[in-house]
């Protein structure tokens, strides 16, 4: 009898909670409309808006596009960063060369960002972060209710929350699917990776259990994703996976992310430099696979002549979001010391835009090693800078960026393991200056389709119907 009562009371209590929650949200929405004299409010959910990655470039370019097309729209950014609004806008300019108008923009501080951080969930991380996003989303919704809600960080579990309780039109920009068929394939094939540790990959029972968990999560991910009325994806690879899981292709639009090619195209190139610097621009996160960069460089040094070795350096440039990222940098420094290449390896953390340009100007080769990179903004920026790019033979780099027909001039190279990377870099180092120049020119011509202007035009094409 007690069990039956619990079964009845718990759902009723939950429904009652949702009823009162919705009443509070609708009241707050009315108060907001009165405060803003009925202006349309666009809320952008980006809890890490002060980070220095490609996702943040998309955020600021999207805001700039909205402000240019609709000066009277009130833009709200939900962020967990404890940084004053003026500093956030200044950082957007210093890091990305993007100037945002400080009128009609508001930053809503979220205090529960730790609920979406991976270290909080040592097990069932995807599920934990997704459920945690509901906590963070509820905090955002209670503080301010927008007319249009745009998620730009991949927290799709917030979509039904904002649509059903907030009555918002929901849109999203997907950089990387939270789960993909590739991830399922890794577990099924028992392949060790950053999201499938060796202990599980070696155990058939645990691997089977993880497949079931991933399939159930993919099902929930699909349900929540379909609450978005408009879906923007950043590459062909992401589009394929989102269509497989969310299955709403008519609502899905490919919008390449903005790359500041104009600034990088102005960087002068030394056709025959005395020193050959290999630069890798990537956030210090596990999926970027910096260890593969360091191992590839070690293999390269092993096959170069002494004279060539004296001219070569590896430069690792990236941003750190937190202490966990900083610990990774320390680990990578120890790894380079382990391979006895620390005197040929340099680390630059959280550099400003002008310093990044200077580092690229001094470099010859660009290196990128992430498997199934969703797009690869830094790859495009390196190509625009006149660097000869070597990226991973998968995902966006292979499907959208470093593409050329048979017999045409190469615009870059693709590798899949440390030996292949090392061999390609050796070939580039030993190329004649004229041969390198032809690759640079072709690469620079190919990047116009990824400019800020192209992004803003495509973003507005998809965004305008949401306002209408």
N, C-alpha and C positions, 0 to 999 in steps of 0.2 A: 504493500500500500504506500509506504514512504517513497519507494522508488518511482512509483507512478506519479505521485505528487511532485517530485523533483522534476520528472520529465515534462510535466505541465507548467510548473512555475518558472523554470529557467527560460524557456522560449518566450513566455509572456513577459517576464522581467526584461529580457533583451529587446523585445518589440517596444515596450514602454520606454526603455532607455533611448531607443532610436527616435521615437516620437518626440520626446522632450528635447533631444539633441537637434532634431530638425527644426523645432520651434525656435530654439536659441539661434541657430544659423540663419533662419529667415528673418528674424528680428535684427540681427547684426547686418544682414544684407540691406535692409530698409534704412538703417541708420547710416550705412556707408553711402547709399545713394543720396541721402539728404546732405551729407557732408560734402560730397563731390558735385552737388547740383545736377545729379542725373547722368554724369559722364559714364561712358562705357569703360569698364575695368577689365584689363587683361592681366591675369595672374600667371607668372612663370615660376614653376617649381624647380629650383636649382639650388639644393642645400649647400653646395660647395662652389659658390659663384666666384670666390676669390682665388680659386686654384688657377694654375697656368696652362691648362691643357686645351686640346682642340674643342672639347665640349664647351668650354667657357668662351672660346672665340665664336662659336655658333650662337651662344646666348647673347653676347654683346652685339653681334651683327644683326641678329633678329630684332633686338630692341631698337637699334639705329634705324632699321628698315621701317618698323612700326611708327617711330617718331617722325620719320620723313614723310610717310604717307598719311598718317593720322595724328597731327600735332595735339589734338584735344583728347586723345585716348589716355587714360590714366594707367600706367604700367606699374605692376607690383611684382617684385622679385622676392620669393620666399627663400631665405638663406639662413644657414646655421653659423655663418661667420660673424665673429665678434669684432667687426671692423666698421667704423663710421661710414655713412653713405658717401661722403666726399672722397674718402680714401678708396672706396671700392671703384668709384668712377675714375679716379686718378690712376689706379692700378690697371684698369681696362685700357687706358691710353698708353701707359708706360710699357705694359706687357704685350699689347696687341696693336697699338697705334689706332685704336678705335675711340673716337670722342663721342660721349653720350651727353645729351642735354639734361641738365639737372632739374628741369621743371617737369611736372607731370610724371615723375617716377618716385616710387616709394619702396623701401626695403623693409620687409617684415621679418623680424628676428625670431628664429625657431630655436628653442632650448632643448629639444629632444632629439637632436641629430645623432647622438650616440646609438639610438635605436636602429639606425641603418648602417652602422659600421661593422665591417666583417669580423673584427676581433671580438665582438660581443657574442658571436655565434661560432664556436670552434667546430660544432657539428651542425648539419642541416643548415648550412650558411645561407643558401639561396632562399630557403623558406623563411628563415629567421629574419633576414634583411627585408624580405617582401612584406612579412607581417609587421615588422618594425616600421615600414613606410606608412602603414595604416595609422600607427600612433602619431608619426610625424605629420601625416596628411591631416589628421583630425585636429592637431594643434593649429596647423595653417588655416584650416577651414573655420575654426572657431575665432581666429583672430581677424580674418578678412575673407569675404566671399566675393570672388570675381564673377564677371559675366562669362568670360572665356578663360578656361584653364588650359595651360600648355605645360606639359611635362617635358623637360629637356635633359633628364638624367636617367630615364629608364625605370621609373617607379610606377609600373603599370597598375599595381594593386590599388593605387590612389584614384584611378579613373572612375570606378563605380561609386566611390565615396563622394567625389565632387559632382558627379552627374546626378546621382539619386538623392543625396542629402542637400547638396548645394544648388541643384538645378542649373549647373553650368554646362555650357558647350565645351566639350573636351577635345583637345588635340594633343599631338605629341611629336617630338622629333627623336627618332630612335637611332642612336649611334651603334648599338650592339645589342642583339637580343639577349635577354637574361639567361635563356636556355636555348640551345639550338640542336639540330639533329647531329651536328658534328660532335657536340659534347656527349650525346647519347652513344654515338659510334665509338668514342674514346673509351667509354666505360664498357661497352659491349666487347670491344677488342682487348680490353684490359691493358690499356696504354697508360703509363704513368705520365702525369702532367701537373701543372700548378693547381688545377681544380680536381685532380684525381690522384691522391697520394699513393705511394708505392704499396703501403700496407693493404689498401683496398684492391688495387690492381692485381696483386698477387693472390688474392683470396677469391675463388669462384663464387662462394656463397655471398660474401659481402658485395661483390660486383653485381650479382643478380639482384640483391636487395636495393642497390643504388640505382639500377636501371628502373625498377618499379617506382622508386622515389622520384626519379627524374621524369618519368612518364606522367605520374600524378601531378607533379609540379607543372609540367608543360600544359596539361589539361587546364589547370587553374589559371595559368599565365595566358592561355588562349581566351578564356572567358573574360578576364579583366581587360585584355587588350582590345577586345571587340566593343568596349564601351566608348572608345575614341571615335568621334565622328570623322576626324581627319587624321591621317597618319603620314608623317614624313619620314623617310629613311635616307641614310647618307650614302648608300652604295648599292651596287647590284647584288653583292653577297648578302648584305643585310636584308634587302628586299626579298630575295629568295627565301630566307629563313622566316621572316615575318609572315610572308604569304603562306608558308607551310603550316605555321602554328596559329596565326590569327585568322587566316583564310578570309580576308576581306580585300581582295586585290583592287576593287573599284574605288576604295577609300584610301589606297596606299599610293604615295607619290615619291618618286626618287628626286631628292634635292641634294645635290653635292654640297658638302660643307664649304664654308668660305675660307679661302687661303689668301694671305696677303701677298699675292704674286707681284703686284705692282712695286712694292717696296723692295722685294728680293730681286726682281729683274734689274734693278738699278745697281746691284752689287757688281763691281768690276771683277774680271777674272784674269788671273795670271796663267797664261797658256803653258808655261814651262817653269813651275815654281821650284825653288831650291829644296824646300821641305814638303813632304807629302803627308798632309794631315787627314786622317779619316775621322769624320765627325758623326756621332749618333745623337739625334735629338729625340728624346722620348722621356715621358714621366717615369720616375723611379718606382714603378709598380711591377708586381710579379709577372703579369702577362706580357710585358714588353720584352722579357727574356734577355736582360743584360748579361747574364752568365754566358749565353751563346755568343754575344758580341765579343766578350773577353776571350773565350775559347777560340773563336774564329781568328782573332788577332794574334793569339799565341801560335796557332797553326801557320798563319801567314808569316810571322817572324821566323818560324822554323824553316821556311822554304825560300826566304830572301837571302841575297848575298849580304856580306857585312857592310858594304857600301850602301845598299838599299836600306838596310836596317837603321843605319845612322840618320836617314832622312825621314823615317816614318814615325808617326805618333797617332795614338787613338785618343779622341776627345769625346767624353761622355757628358752631354748637356741635358738637364731635365729639371723638373720641379718636384718638390717634396710637399705632400699634403699634410703630413703629420709625423710623429716620432717613429712610427713603423716604417715609413718610407726612408727616413734618415738612417735607420738601422740597416736598411738594405744597402744604402750607399756605402756604409762602413763595411758591410759584408763584401761588396764588390771590390772595394779597395784591398781587402785582405786576399780576395781571389786573384787579383792582378799581381799582388806580392807573391802569392803561392806559385804563380807561373813565371815569376822573375821578370815581369814586364812593367813593373811599377814606374820605372824611369821613362817609359814610353807611353804612359797612360795619364791623362788629366781628367779631373772631374770638375764640373761647373754646375752649381745648384742654384735654382731660382734666379736666373740671370734676367736682366731687363732687356727690352727689345733691341736697343742699340748695341749692347754687348753681344747678343746673339748674332746680329748681322755681321759684326766684326769677326766673330769666330768662324762664321760661314765663309767670309771673304778670304780667310787664311787657309781654308780647307780645299781639298781636291775631290775626295770621295765621301759620299753619304752612305751610312749604314743603318739598316732597320731589320730587326730579327723577329718581330712578333708573328707567331703563327695565327692565321686567320684574322689579321688586322681588319677591322670593319671597313676602314677607309685608309687613312694615313695622311693627315694634313701635313705633318712634318716632312713626309716624302715629297709632296708637291712643292713645299717651300724650299727644300734642298735642291730640287730640279730647277726651280726658278732662279736660285742663287748661282747656278752654273756648276753645281756638283754632279758628279757621275754617280747615280744612285744604285745601290745594291740592296734589294729588299727581299722579303720572304715570298716564296713561290706559292701563294695562297691568298684567299680573301680579296679585299679591295685593291691592294697593290697589283695583283695579277689580273683582276677582272676589269678594273677601271682606270688605273694610272699608267703602269708600265706595259703598254700594249703597242704592238706594231705588227704590220703584216709581213709575211715572209718576203725577204728580199729588200725590205725597206731599211732605212737608217735606224739602228737601235736608239732608244731614248733612255735606256737604263738596263739593269740586269736583275735576274731573280735567282735566288739560291734557297736551299732547304736544310743544309747541315753545315757544320763548321768547315769541313774539307772543301765543300762546294763554294762557300763564302770566301775562304782563303784563296782558292784557285782563281776566282773571278777578280778579287782585289789584286792579286799578283799580275794578272793580265792587264788590268788598268794601269798599274804602276809602270809596267814595261811598254805601254803603248807610246807611239810617237805623238808629240804635242798636237799635230794636225788631226790625228785620229780622235783624240780626246775632244778637240774643239768641235768636230762634226757632231759628236754625241751630245755635247752641251747645247749646241744651237738647236738641234732637233728637240731636245727635252724642253728647252725654254719656250719654243713655239707651241708645244703641246699643252701647256698649263693654263692657257687663257680660259678654258672652259671651267676652271675651278676658282675663278677670281671672286672677290667680295661682291662685285657688281652682279655677276651671274647668280650668286647665291641669293642676294637680296631680291632680284627680279623673280626668281623661282619661288622664294619664300612668300612674297606678297601675292603671287598668283594663287597659292594655296590658302593663304591667310585671309584674303579679302572676302571670300564667300562666308567665312565664319562670322565676320562682322555684319554682313548683310543679313 
